Amino acid sequence: MSPLPLDADGHLYVFAYGSLIWRPGFSHLGHEPATLRGFHRRFCLWSQHYRGTPEVPGLVLGLDRGGSCRGVAFRVSETEAPEVLDYLEARENLNGDKVYDRRLLALRLASGRSVQGIAYVADRAHPAYCRPCEQSTAATIARGRGEAGLNRDYLLNTASQLASLGLRDRKLERLVRLVLASPA
């Protein structure tokens, strides 16, 4: 059994940059805005389940190399950590398909404190990894629909939650404008 990826303070921190922000689905002690350096938020993974189908794939967010990403760090107790890690692994890597690599990375909390937290980074070697241009991304999101609902709702919820936390993501904001202007 590998040791739990806990910070020195004894808690598990989970970095959320997409749907985990507005639908974590796990028990936590609290959350606060956080910054992750070395990765940026990007619609870079084809979704044939949650936000699309095999016939009409959608796109979901991943952390991709370079830049930085502002999101939310959830604080989880050590006793809840094993259950939360199992839940996240099943959610992020559906049916064992390793689309994301779980990594332990440095997070800077809004309070100014630095902690070690886990983040799910897009696996560039996975066949679901892609880098469509902005126009193609918007068109795909505008028409995507999967088991979890409309792809555009995923984008809109993420952008809305970031805005409510005072976290600007100009690329997401531009994508929202493009998707809302696209035919569904």
C-alpha positions, 0 to 999 in steps of 0.5 A, a space after each residue: 500500500 502506497 502512502 497517502 499523498 498528504 500535505 505536511 499538515 496531515 490533510 489531503 488537498 485536491 486541486 479542482 479546475 473544472 467540474 470538481 469546483 461545482 460538483 466535487 462529490 466527496 466529503 471535505 473540510 473546506 476549500 479556497 481558491 488556489 493557484 497551480 503553476 506549470 499547468 493550464 486549464 484546457 479543453 484537451 480531452 475527447 469525451 465519449 461518455 460524460 459530455 459526448 458520445 462515440 458518434 458525437 464526442 464532446 470535450 472536457 477540461 484537462 490540465 496541460 503543460 505550461 502556464 498556470 491555473 487558478 482553481 480551488 483546493 479542497 481540504 480533506 481529512 486524513 481519515 476520509 482521504 482513502 475513500 476520496 482518492 478511490 472516488 476521484 480515480 473512478 470519476 476521472 479515469 472512468 472504467 480504468 481508462 487512464 486519461 488523467 495522471 494523478 500527480 502530487 504538486 505544489 499549490 499556492 492557496 489564496 491565504 498565501 500558504 503553500 501546500 502539496 495537493 493532488 491534481 489530475 493532469 491530462 495524459 498526452 499519450 492517451 488517444 483522447 488527448 487533443 488540441 483543437 483550435 478555439 473555433 473547433 473547440 467551441 463548435 464541439 462544445 456547442 453540439 456535445 451531449 453525453 450521460 452527464 448532460 450538455 457539453 455547453 453546460 459543463 463550460 458554462 458552469 465552470 466559467 460561472 463558478 470561477 467568476 463567482 470566486 473572483 477567478 478570471 479565465 479569459 480563454 474560458 470567457 472567450 469560449 463561452 461567448 463563441 459557444 453561446 453564439 454557435 447554433 446548438 
